[in-house]
């Protein structure tokens, strides 16, 4: 019998599963279905793995991202937590002193939203099962939007950026918090060793999903670097796009603003 705490007993993913994860990370056909199924499968252990695998620093990253949203300008507005997962960002948002508005927590993996429902106050956070490429929100409706570690999972990045631009009011900000690749060679080497060797084994053991934490480093590697992401935000219609690297470049925060007249 396999012992749950024995790393040596974790079975490697089959060749098919590994290829499926790699293809999904690269944005090939089938990415949407793979990602939706994967996050639905790992939802029960998702929060635990976030804390363990990031050593708790993901909470700091989310605080930094929320601070860049500038929600104080419209403290009573309606905001979007895109690819909301287990509603960590939504919960942190409504806990901000002075915030009196509401947050729509949108994710297409319903089990993730269900796993996070105990974190949030009914009426302040509205969990919605929705695809990031087709949000059930009217044009120029929201006072701001944020996505934390989710935008690299969408099937079409540029379409997602345009969709967020559509639902924002003029002068509203869009904040993206996502993994990045460190620039310092020593940090980058340690980062890759952890991401490609340690993380998949621990993630697979705890989550019970053999490819989810193989997909993670592959998806980060396939995602645009900071400057390229800023360019794509600009092409989607956002102005004054800026970014800041966090924790030696392991993560990065991008911020863009919708133009006053709403044009691109």
Residue pairs with C-beta under 8 A, 6 or more apart in sequence:
2 9
3 9
4 205
5 205
7 201
7 202
7 205
10 201
10 204
10 205
10 210
11 210
12 210
13 21
13 204
13 210
13 211
13 214
14 210
17 210
17 211
18 211
18 214
20 30
20 34
20 211
21 34
21 211
21 212
21 214
21 215
21 218
22 214
22 215
22 218
23 29
23 30
23 31
23 34
24 30
24 31
24 34
24 35
24 215
24 219
25 31
25 215
25 218
25 219
25 221
25 222
26 218
26 222
27 155
27 222
31 153
31 155
32 108
32 131
32 155
34 215
35 109
35 153
35 155
36 108
36 109
38 209
38 211
38 212
38 215
39 46
39 85
39 107
39 109
39 111
39 112
39 153
39 212
40 109
40 110
40 111
40 112
41 207
41 208
41 209
41 212
42 49
42 207
42 208
42 209
42 212
43 86
43 109
43 111
43 112
43 114
43 115
44 111
44 115
45 206
45 207
45 208
46 85
46 86
46 112
46 115
46 207
47 86
47 88
47 115
47 116
48 206
49 202
49 203
49 206
49 207
49 213
50 58
50 88
51 58
52 202
52 206
53 199
53 202
53 203
53 213
57 247
58 149
59 88
59 92
60 246
60 247
61 148
61 177
61 246
61 247
61 251
61 253
62 88
62 89
62 92
62 148
62 177
63 92
64 177
64 244
64 246
64 253
65 89
65 146
65 148
65 175
65 177
65 253
66 89
66 92
66 93
66 96
66 146
66 175
68 173
68 175
68 244
68 253
68 255
69 79
69 144
69 146
69 173
69 175
69 255
70 144
70 173
71 77
71 79
71 93
71 96
71 99
71 101
71 143
71 144
72 98
73 171
74 101
74 143
74 144
75 98
75 99
75 100
75 101
76 100
76 101
77 101
77 142
77 143
77 144
78 101
78 102
78 103
78 104
78 141
78 142
78 143
79 93
79 101
79 102
79 103
79 104
79 142
79 143
79 144
79 145
79 146
80 103
80 104
80 106
80 135
80 137
80 142
80 144
80 145
80 146
80 164
80 167
81 87
81 89
81 90
81 93
81 103
81 104
81 105
81 106
81 125
81 145
81 146
81 147
81 148
82 106
82 132
82 145
82 146
82 147
82 150
82 151
82 164
83 106
83 107
83 132
83 147
83 148
83 149
83 150
83 151
83 153
83 154
84 90
84 105
84 106
84 107
84 112
84 113
84 116
84 127
84 150
85 107
85 109
85 112
85 113
85 116
85 149
85 150
86 112
86 113
86 115
86 116
86 119
87 105
87 113
87 116
87 117
87 119
87 120
87 125
87 127
88 116
88 119
88 148
89 105
89 146
89 148
90 103
90 105
90 116
90 119
90 120
90 125
90 127
91 116
91 119
91 120
91 125
93 99
93 103
93 125
93 146
94 103
94 120
94 121
94 124
94 125
101 143
102 123
102 124
102 125
102 126
103 124
103 125
103 126
104 125
104 126
104 128
104 137
104 142
105 113
105 116
105 120
105 125
105 126
105 127
105 128
106 128
106 129
106 130
106 132
106 135
107 113
107 127
107 128
107 129
107 130
107 150
108 129
108 130
108 131
108 132
110 129
113 127
113 128
113 129
116 127
117 127
120 127
128 136
130 136
132 147
132 150
132 151
132 154
132 160
132 163
132 164
133 154
133 155
133 156
133 159
133 160
133 163
134 163
135 163
135 164
135 166
135 167
137 167
138 167
139 166
139 167
140 166
140 167
140 168
140 169
140 170
140 262
141 167
141 168
141 169
142 167
142 168
142 169
142 172
143 168
143 169
143 172
144 168
144 172
144 173
144 174
144 175
145 164
145 167
145 168
145 172
145 173
145 174
145 175
146 174
146 175
146 176
146 177
147 164
147 175
147 176
147 177
147 178
148 177
148 178
149 177
149 178
149 179
151 157
151 160
151 176
151 178
152 178
152 179
152 219
152 220
152 222
152 223
153 219
154 160
157 224
157 232
158 232
158 235
158 236
161 232
161 233
161 235
161 236
161 238
162 236
162 237
164 174
164 236
165 174
165 236
165 237
165 238
165 258
165 264
168 174
168 258
169 258
170 258
170 259
170 260
170 261
170 262
171 257
171 258
171 260
172 257
172 258
173 255
173 256
173 257
173 258
174 233
174 238
174 255
174 256
174 257
174 258
175 253
175 254
175 255
176 229
176 233
176 253
176 254
176 255
177 251
177 252
177 253
178 223
178 229
178 251
178 252
178 254
179 220
179 223
179 250
179 251
179 252
180 220
180 225
180 226
180 245
180 249
180 250
180 251
180 252
181 188
181 191
181 220
181 221
181 225
181 249
182 188
182 191
182 248
182 249
182 250
183 245
183 249
184 248
184 249
187 248
187 249
187 250
191 250
192 217
195 216
195 217
195 220
196 217
199 213
199 216
199 217
200 213
200 214
200 216
200 217
202 213
203 209
203 212
203 213
203 216
204 210
204 211
204 212
204 213
204 214
207 213
223 229
224 232
226 243
226 245
226 252
226 254
229 243
229 254
230 241
230 242
230 243
230 254
230 256
233 241
233 254
233 256
234 241
234 256
236 264
237 258
237 259
237 263
237 264
238 256
238 257
238 258
239 256
239 257
239 258
239 259
240 255
240 256
240 257
241 254
241 255
241 256
242 254
242 255
242 256
243 252
243 253
243 254
243 255
244 252
244 253
245 251
245 252
246 252
246 253
